[in-house]
Amino acid sequence: MAGCSSTAPATTYSLQGDEFVMAFGSCNKQEMDNVLWDDILALNPSVWVWGGDNVYADTDDKREKRRAYEEQRYQDGYRELKKQVHVTGTWDDHDYGKGDGGGDYAYKEDAQELFLDFMDVPKNHPRRSREGIYHAEEFMTRLGKVRLIMLDTRYFRSPLTRNFGSGDKRYLPNKSPGSTVLGEAQWKWLETQLYNSNADFNIIVSSIQVLSDKHGFETWGNFPLEVEKLLNMIKDSKARGVMVLSGDRHISEFSRINVEGMAYPLIDFTSSGMTHTYEQFTTEENAFRVGGVVKEKSFGLLRLNLADKTARLLMVGDGGKVLQELKQGY
């Protein structure tokens, strides 16, 4: 995998004009028809990023979970994508094995093994002996570099705080200083990734939303101190072109926040889902939302211009239809 090993030969990725093109998506049920693979291929991205819920395998049975991955692996559209495009990504709860599951999931070691198998990580790779699936990759081009930082929001996450009171929110914020989304080792790793990066764009993949925090489902906002820590780390690192990609919600939306001391706004681009969406969605509070909410099946497309350091972020539906677009300069 590009950028995973210091001894691997460097690969120079092609650009479309001055743009490095990356696609990503989440919430993909392996038994449902995915009509988007041909649209993704038509846009010729250099990288496909799984954003989580890459299959639905809510089971403790290792054989059943493996069967779900294998069903996805051998689907025609996905097989063709893998032939032409570099594939990477992270997981969310349904491919982890437990809805809203966290660090207390008893079968997380099995889940990690199967995920790494699905991602074709070699058996002797260091990722096989490390807890959690977080990792980073870099993509060199003739005009600069893109770093992809993929977080694991499952393996180490503290228990969620259930709402047993009134209201329709499933979870309440946990403000305990000891609560965590990433865990100590992953936080130290992320700090290194950001502080030591000389990439022109640093793309953080988080399966759950970072900025939208009022809906009461899973979000970084369930751990407010962790959100504060993440925003401060991004700001203090001075890393260039940082943005967040997220999924999980079965809707797609752009969120954006101005962090004091940061030279540019931080965007959280949520793209979800690919085979099924929250079709009954009407409204929910999100103080950071830019534009509207898309509830059609879609995937996300990033066009990162390495010449003028701008980004075009697009939600793309069946037939290549652009459902919403956001432009940002860095």
C-alpha positions as CSV (number, residue, x, y, z in Angstrom):
1,M,0.0,0.0,0.0
2,A,1.3,3.4,-0.9
3,G,2.8,5.3,2.0
4,C,2.5,2.3,4.5
5,S,6.2,1.3,4.4
6,S,9.3,3.4,4.3
7,T,11.0,0.6,2.3
8,A,8.3,0.3,-0.4
9,P,9.1,1.9,-3.8
10,A,7.5,5.3,-4.2
11,T,4.5,5.5,-6.5
12,T,3.7,8.7,-8.3
13,Y,-0.1,9.1,-8.8
14,S,-1.5,10.8,-11.8
15,L,-3.5,13.9,-11.7
16,Q,-6.5,15.1,-13.7
17,G,-5.2,18.4,-14.8
18,D,-3.9,19.7,-11.5
19,E,-6.3,17.7,-9.4
20,F,-5.8,14.6,-7.3
21,V,-9.1,12.8,-7.4
22,M,-10.3,10.7,-4.5
23,A,-13.7,9.0,-3.9
24,F,-15.2,7.7,-0.7
25,G,-18.4,6.2,0.6
26,S,-20.1,4.4,3.5
27,C,-23.1,2.3,4.5
28,N,-23.0,-0.5,1.9
29,K,-25.1,-3.6,2.5
30,Q,-23.5,-6.4,0.7
31,E,-26.8,-8.2,-0.1
32,M,-28.2,-5.0,-1.7
33,D,-27.6,-3.8,-5.2
34,N,-25.0,-1.0,-5.3
35,V,-25.7,1.1,-8.5
36,L,-22.8,3.5,-7.9
37,W,-19.7,1.5,-8.7
38,D,-19.9,2.3,-12.5
39,D,-20.3,6.0,-11.7
40,I,-17.3,6.0,-9.4
41,L,-15.2,4.3,-12.1
42,A,-16.4,6.8,-14.7
43,L,-14.8,9.6,-12.7
44,N,-11.5,7.8,-12.6
45,P,-10.4,8.5,-9.0
46,S,-6.9,7.5,-7.9
47,V,-8.1,6.2,-4.6
48,W,-11.3,4.7,-3.2
49,V,-11.8,5.1,0.5
50,W,-14.2,2.9,2.5
51,G,-15.7,5.2,5.2
52,G,-17.2,2.5,7.3
53,D,-20.1,0.1,7.4
54,N,-18.5,-1.4,4.3
55,V,-20.5,-4.5,4.9
56,Y,-23.2,-5.3,7.4
57,A,-22.1,-8.1,9.7
58,D,-23.7,-7.6,13.1
59,T,-22.6,-10.9,14.5
60,D,-20.1,-12.4,16.9
61,D,-19.8,-15.4,14.6
62,K,-16.5,-15.1,12.8
63,R,-17.6,-17.3,9.9
64,E,-20.7,-15.3,9.3
65,K,-18.7,-12.1,9.3
66,R,-16.1,-13.5,6.9
67,R,-19.0,-14.6,4.6
68,A,-20.3,-11.0,4.5
69,Y,-16.9,-9.7,3.5
70,E,-16.5,-12.3,0.8
71,E,-19.9,-11.6,-0.6
72,Q,-18.8,-8.0,-1.0
73,R,-15.3,-8.8,-2.3
74,Y,-16.7,-10.8,-5.3
75,Q,-19.4,-8.5,-6.5
76,D,-18.8,-7.5,-10.1
77,G,-18.8,-3.7,-9.7
78,Y,-16.5,-3.8,-6.7
79,R,-14.1,-6.3,-8.3
80,E,-13.8,-4.0,-11.3
81,L,-13.1,-1.0,-9.0
82,K,-10.3,-2.9,-7.3
83,K,-8.7,-3.7,-10.6
84,Q,-8.4,0.0,-11.5
85,V,-8.3,1.9,-8.3
86,H,-6.2,1.8,-5.1
87,V,-8.6,0.8,-2.2
88,T,-8.2,1.7,1.4
89,G,-10.3,2.8,4.3
90,T,-11.6,2.3,7.9
91,W,-14.6,0.6,9.5
92,D,-17.7,1.6,11.5
93,D,-19.9,-0.4,13.8
94,H,-21.7,-2.8,11.4
95,D,-18.5,-4.2,9.9
96,Y,-16.9,-4.1,13.4
97,G,-19.7,-6.5,14.4
98,K,-21.9,-4.7,16.9
99,G,-24.3,-1.7,16.4
100,D,-22.8,1.3,18.1
101,G,-20.0,-1.0,19.4
102,G,-16.9,0.4,21.1
103,G,-13.9,-0.8,23.0
104,D,-15.8,-3.3,25.2
105,Y,-16.7,-5.4,22.2
106,A,-15.5,-8.9,23.1
107,Y,-14.8,-10.0,19.5
108,K,-12.9,-7.0,18.3
109,E,-9.7,-9.0,17.6
110,D,-11.5,-11.3,15.2
111,A,-13.1,-8.2,13.7
112,Q,-9.7,-6.6,13.1
113,E,-8.3,-9.8,11.5
114,L,-11.3,-10.0,9.0
115,F,-11.2,-6.3,8.2
116,L,-7.4,-6.5,7.4
117,D,-8.1,-9.6,5.3
118,F,-10.7,-7.7,3.3
119,M,-8.3,-4.8,2.8
120,D,-5.6,-7.3,1.5
121,V,-3.1,-6.3,4.2
122,P,-0.3,-8.8,4.1
123,K,-0.2,-11.4,6.9
124,N,3.3,-10.2,8.0
125,H,2.4,-6.5,7.9
126,P,3.0,-4.5,11.2
127,R,-0.7,-3.6,11.2
128,R,-1.5,-7.2,12.0
129,S,0.3,-7.0,15.4
130,R,-1.1,-3.6,16.5
131,E,-4.4,-3.1,18.2
132,G,-6.9,-1.1,16.1
133,I,-7.0,-0.5,12.4
134,Y,-5.9,3.1,12.3
135,H,-3.3,3.8,9.6
136,A,-2.1,6.5,7.2
137,E,-1.1,6.5,3.5
138,E,0.6,9.1,1.4
139,F,0.1,9.8,-2.3
140,M,2.8,11.5,-4.3
141,T,2.0,13.5,-7.4
142,R,4.1,15.7,-9.7
143,L,2.7,18.8,-7.9
144,G,2.7,17.7,-4.3
145,K,1.5,15.2,-1.7
146,V,-1.8,14.1,-0.2
147,R,-1.8,12.3,3.2
148,L,-4.8,10.1,4.1
149,I,-5.2,9.6,7.9
150,M,-7.7,6.9,8.7
151,L,-9.0,6.7,12.3
152,D,-10.4,3.8,14.3
153,T,-13.4,5.2,16.2
154,R,-14.4,1.7,17.5
155,Y,-11.6,-0.4,19.0
156,F,-10.7,2.0,21.9
157,R,-13.9,4.0,22.3
158,S,-15.4,4.5,25.8
159,P,-19.0,3.4,26.5
160,L,-21.7,5.7,25.3
161,T,-24.0,7.5,27.8
162,R,-27.5,6.2,27.2
163,N,-30.3,8.7,27.5
164,F,-32.9,7.1,29.8
165,G,-34.8,10.4,30.3
166,S,-37.2,12.4,28.1
167,G,-36.5,13.3,24.5
168,D,-35.7,11.4,21.4
169,K,-31.9,11.5,21.7
170,R,-30.3,8.1,22.0
171,Y,-27.1,9.3,23.7
172,L,-26.0,12.2,25.9
173,P,-22.6,13.9,26.1
174,N,-20.0,12.2,28.3
175,K,-17.8,14.9,29.8
176,S,-15.7,12.6,32.0
177,P,-12.0,13.5,31.6
178,G,-11.2,9.8,31.2
179,S,-13.6,9.1,28.3
180,T,-12.1,8.6,24.9
181,V,-12.9,8.1,21.2
182,L,-9.4,7.1,20.0
183,G,-7.5,5.8,23.0
184,E,-4.1,6.9,24.2
185,A,-1.9,5.1,21.7
186,Q,-4.0,6.3,18.7
187,W,-4.0,9.9,19.9
188,K,-0.2,9.9,20.1
189,W,-0.1,8.4,16.6
190,L,-2.5,11.0,15.2
191,E,-0.4,13.8,16.8
192,T,2.7,12.5,15.0
193,Q,0.8,12.2,11.7
194,L,-0.3,15.8,11.8
195,Y,2.7,17.5,13.4
196,N,5.2,15.7,11.1
197,S,3.2,16.1,7.9
198,N,4.5,18.1,4.9
199,A,1.6,17.1,2.7
200,D,-0.4,19.7,0.9
201,F,-3.7,18.1,1.9
202,N,-4.2,16.0,5.1
203,I,-7.5,14.1,4.9
204,I,-8.8,12.6,8.1
205,V,-11.2,9.7,7.8
206,S,-13.5,9.3,10.8
207,S,-16.4,6.9,10.4
208,I,-18.6,9.0,12.7
209,Q,-19.3,12.7,12.3
210,V,-17.0,15.1,14.0
211,L,-18.9,18.4,13.9
212,S,-22.6,17.6,13.8
213,D,-23.4,17.0,17.5
214,K,-27.1,17.7,18.2
215,H,-28.9,14.7,16.6
216,G,-28.4,12.3,19.6
217,F,-27.0,9.4,17.6
218,E,-23.3,8.5,17.4
219,T,-21.0,11.5,16.9
220,W,-17.7,12.8,18.3
221,G,-20.0,15.2,20.1
222,N,-20.9,12.5,22.6
223,F,-17.4,13.1,23.9
224,P,-17.0,16.9,23.9
225,L,-13.6,16.9,25.4
226,E,-12.4,14.7,22.6
227,V,-13.8,17.1,20.0
228,E,-11.9,20.0,21.7
229,K,-8.7,17.9,21.8
230,L,-9.0,17.1,18.1
231,L,-9.7,20.7,17.0
232,N,-6.8,22.0,19.1
233,M,-4.5,19.3,17.7
234,I,-5.4,20.2,14.1
235,K,-4.9,23.9,14.8
236,D,-1.7,23.6,16.7
237,S,-0.1,21.2,14.2
238,K,-0.3,23.8,11.4
239,A,-0.9,20.9,9.1
240,R,-2.0,22.1,5.6
241,G,-5.3,21.4,4.0
242,V,-6.9,19.4,6.8
243,M,-10.5,18.2,6.3
244,V,-12.6,15.4,7.7
245,L,-14.5,12.7,5.8
246,S,-17.2,10.9,7.7
247,G,-20.2,8.5,7.1
248,D,-22.5,6.5,9.4
249,R,-25.7,8.6,9.2
250,H,-27.4,7.5,6.0
251,I,-27.6,11.1,4.9
252,S,-24.9,13.3,3.3
253,E,-24.1,16.8,4.3
254,F,-21.3,19.4,4.6
255,S,-20.4,20.8,8.0
256,R,-17.9,23.6,8.5
257,I,-16.4,25.4,11.6
258,N,-14.1,28.3,12.0
259,V,-11.6,27.5,14.6
260,E,-9.8,30.4,16.2
261,G,-6.2,30.4,15.3
262,M,-6.7,28.2,12.2
263,A,-5.8,29.7,8.8
264,Y,-8.8,28.1,7.1
265,P,-12.2,26.6,8.1
266,L,-12.4,22.9,9.0
267,I,-14.9,20.9,6.9
268,D,-16.5,17.6,7.8
269,F,-17.8,16.0,4.6
270,T,-20.4,13.3,5.5
271,S,-21.2,10.9,2.7
272,S,-23.7,8.1,3.5
273,G,-25.1,5.8,2.2
274,M,-24.4,3.8,-0.9
275,T,-27.0,1.1,-0.9
276,H,-29.6,2.6,1.5
277,T,-30.4,6.0,3.0
278,Y,-32.6,7.6,5.6
279,E,-35.4,8.3,3.2
280,Q,-37.8,9.5,5.9
281,F,-35.4,12.3,6.9
282,T,-37.0,15.6,7.4
283,T,-34.8,17.8,9.5
284,E,-32.4,17.9,12.5
285,E,-30.3,20.5,14.1
286,N,-26.7,21.1,12.9
287,A,-25.3,24.5,13.6
288,F,-22.3,23.8,11.3
289,R,-24.2,22.7,8.2
290,V,-23.5,24.3,4.9
291,G,-26.2,23.8,2.2
292,G,-28.8,21.1,2.5
293,V,-29.1,17.5,3.5
294,V,-28.9,14.9,0.7
295,K,-30.9,11.7,1.4
296,E,-30.3,10.1,-2.0
297,K,-27.8,7.2,-2.5
298,S,-24.5,8.8,-3.2
299,F,-20.7,8.8,-2.8
300,G,-18.3,11.6,-2.1
301,L,-15.8,12.9,-4.5
302,L,-12.8,15.1,-3.7
303,R,-11.0,17.1,-6.4
304,L,-7.9,18.4,-4.7
305,N,-6.1,21.0,-6.8
306,L,-2.4,20.8,-5.9
307,A,-1.5,23.8,-8.0
308,D,-3.7,26.5,-6.4
309,K,-4.4,24.5,-3.1
310,T,-8.2,24.5,-3.5
311,A,-10.7,21.6,-3.0
312,R,-13.9,20.8,-4.8
313,L,-16.1,18.5,-2.7
314,L,-19.0,16.8,-4.5
315,M,-21.9,14.5,-3.5
316,V,-22.5,12.3,-6.5
317,G,-25.5,10.1,-7.1
318,D,-26.6,7.5,-9.6
319,G,-25.8,8.4,-13.2
320,G,-23.0,10.7,-12.1
321,K,-25.5,13.4,-11.0
322,V,-23.9,16.1,-8.8
323,L,-26.3,16.5,-5.8
324,Q,-24.3,19.1,-4.0
325,E,-20.9,20.8,-4.2
326,L,-18.7,22.8,-1.9
327,K,-15.5,24.7,-2.8
328,Q,-12.8,25.6,-0.2
329,G,-9.4,27.3,-0.5
330,Y,-6.4,26.4,1.5
